[in-house]
């Protein structure tokens, strides 16, 4: 029984190494930022906790947004309008690629690139097996779909989970991005 502690230590080291090597499936990274995958490459974004994006162009604004662009309104988090927007559920945190950089937010939905060799039956089986709804196909190569997801961090988490599953070529959130005027 002298070898038991050596086996226990080996198992502990192996399991600790495996746990440390795993990429988190949640969007939040350990340094307080967030990650997403762009064609399989890890990209970091930083939360701008002073702002919130609203994707409901139908409601009457209750104030003056920080930015209004293509049906998206960006509010200061402490504004009454931001509180009303959050109650609608059609909001997202605002992120930036770098401090002071352009804003981006998550209106919902995930762009998924599946194996181009998959036929329609295989695609339908994959969608059903993952409880996903296809919204549309993108004409940018074989088997590129937009699947439904709620806005906000749920879209980022779904994209990351699909990317890390190993069953897709790539998955990324369908970002809204601030465009600079020309």
DABEL-V701844 format. One line per field, one symbol per residue. phi: phi as a letter, one per 20 degrees, with the letter a starting at -180 (. if undefined). A space follows every 50 residues. Layout:
phi->???
//
This chain:
phi->.fegffffffffffffffffefefefffefeneccbddmnefcdcdfefe cbeddcffffferdffbcblnddddfgefgffffffffndcbfdccfbgm fgebbdfoncecdegfefefffffffgffdmddfeaddecpflddddfbf fnffffffgffffffmecfabbfefecfdefe
//
